[in-house]
């Protein structure tokens, strides 16, 4: 994939975004009725970081498997991130949470943000930030917050063969949950929707 991806993405992220993939192929069906409403005033502000870096000639990004003891989204595959601290910016929180969860010293260049996404199950209003680093970071998972880390090639997510769906029960009713497949894991829910917007904008700017 193009070495100029960070420059192309930075330019694209400064323009109007496609939106948080509400009603798209990346969102679970049937939709919850309240998903059409704006986020409540009491929603908790949070941020996540999509960190892109080249490794073995391919762009990668890290995702984390959350431990089963966590209060929110336990056992799910997520982007590094978390709640904002008082007087903290969302971009600052995204970088801080990344370093707290995965270490990853080195300079991170932020390219821009994707659309904020309200997550009903945890009452988080999540702002996803996209960043890059010149070299592959040394990822050291924090065992209190990360059970396992996955370095996923970006072109794996862009390959339609690695996208599917599965059935889940939600509030006692069956639903169809879209997911990306990584080895034996499914990447679904809010993470699927955020990555869905990312690949949507990448497909606009990159030939591969």
N, C-alpha and C positions, 0 to 999 in steps of 0.2 A: 504494500500500500504506500501511497505517496509520502515521501519524507516531509513534504510541506503541510502535512495534516494539521499541526498546531496553528500555523498561520491561516490556513483555510477555515479552520473551526473558529478561531478568534474573530475573523471577519463575519462569519455566518451568525455567531452567537450575539453579535451586536445588532443584528436585524430582528424584525418580528419573528417570534418562534411559533412552531406549529401548535403548541399548547401541551398540557400535561397528559395527552393521550386518552382523555376521557371519551368514551364511546368508540375507541379504536380497537384494533385486533389485539392490543396488548392488555386490555382491561377485562376483568372477569365478567361473566354473564350468568344470570340476568343482573342488571345493575341495581344497586340499592337506591331507593327513591330519594334519600337524602343526599346522594352524590350530585344531584342537580342543584343543590343549594350552596351558597357561599360558605366558606369555613366559618365556624362560630367564633365569636370574639375571644372566647377562652382557649382557643387552640394554642398549643405549645409550639413555639418556634424551634425549628431544628434545621440542620444542614448536613449534607453528605458531600463527599468528594469522589469524583471519577478521575483517577490519576492515570494518564496515558504515558507510556514509555516504550522505547524500542528494546527488544531482546531477541537475539538470534534472527534478526532481519524482519521481525514482525512487531506491530504495535500490540501492547498488552495493557490490561487494567486489573487491579486486585479486587477481589470480593472476599467477604469473610463469612464463615459459618458461626452463627451466634450460639453461645452455650445455652443449655437447656434451663439454667437457673435464672436467666435474665427475666425482668418483669415484662419487657416489650419485645415481641417478635422472636421469642426464644426458639432455637433450633432452625431458624430460617437463614437463607443466604442473603446477605445485605451488602450495601456499600458502606465503607467506613464513614461514621458520622454520629451525630447525637444532638442533644438539646443545646441551645445557646445559653451561655452564662449571662448574668446581668450586664448590660451596657456592651455586649459583644456583638460584632457584626456577623452576618451569616457566613461570609467568606472566611473570616477569622476563625469561626467555630469549625468550619469544614476542615481547615488545615490543622487546627489544634486537635480535633478528634481523630484525624488520620494518624497524627504522630502518637497520640495516646494509645491507639489501638494497635498500630503496626510499626511504630518507630519510624523507619524510613527517613533518616537524616538526609540533608541535601536541600538545595533550593527548589522550591515548587513555584512554577509560573502559572498563575491563574489565567485562563483564556476567556472565561465568561461563565454565565450561568444558564441553566435550563429553566423550564417553567416550574414554579412552586406547585407542589402536589399535597393535597390534604389527605391524610391517612386516618380513616374513621376509627379503625380498631384501637389506635393508640392516641388519638386526638393530637397528632403532630401535623403542623404545616411545614413541610420539608422543602428547603431550597437546595437543589442539586448544583454543585459547582464542578466545572471541568478544568483540570489543570494538567500540566506536563512537567516532566523533569528530564534533564539531558542524559541521565544515565539510569540504568535499572536500580531502583532503591533496594537497600538491604532491609528486607521486611522481617521484623521481629515481633510476632504476635504477642499481645498482652493476654495471658491466660484468663484473666478476670473478665475479659470482654470478647475474646476471640478463641473459638475452639480449633479452627483451622483456617488457613488462608489459601485462596486459589488465584493463580495468575492466569487470566483467561485471554487468549489471543482475540483481538478485536475482530479479525476476519471470521472467527468462529461464530460470533454473534451476528455477523452480517450474512451468514450462510443460512438460507431458508430451511435447509435440511435439519438444522439444529433448533428449530422452533416448533412447538406443538402445544398441546393443552391436556389437562387432566380434570377429573371430576373431584369436587370437594363438597363437604357439607358446611353451609354458612347459615348460622342462626336457624338450624334445623331444616334447611332447604338445600337441595343440591344445586351446585353452580359449576360452570365450566371455567377453569382457571388457565389462561395462557401461560406458557413458560418457555424459557430457553433451557436447553439441555446441556449440562456439562458433566461428562462422565456419568456417574450414577445419580447425579443431583438435578433437581429442578429449581430454576430461578424464576420465581413467580411473584405475584402481588405488586407492591409499590416498586420494588426493585426492577421487576419486569417492565413496568410502565416508564420508569425513568430511563432505563436502557433503551426502551423502544423509541423514546424521543431522541436520544443520542444517535441511534443508528439512522433514524429518519433524516436528521440534519446532515449526517455524514454522507448518506446516499445522495444528497443534493449537491455536494461539493467535491466528491472524490469519485474517480473512475477506477475500478479495480477488477 
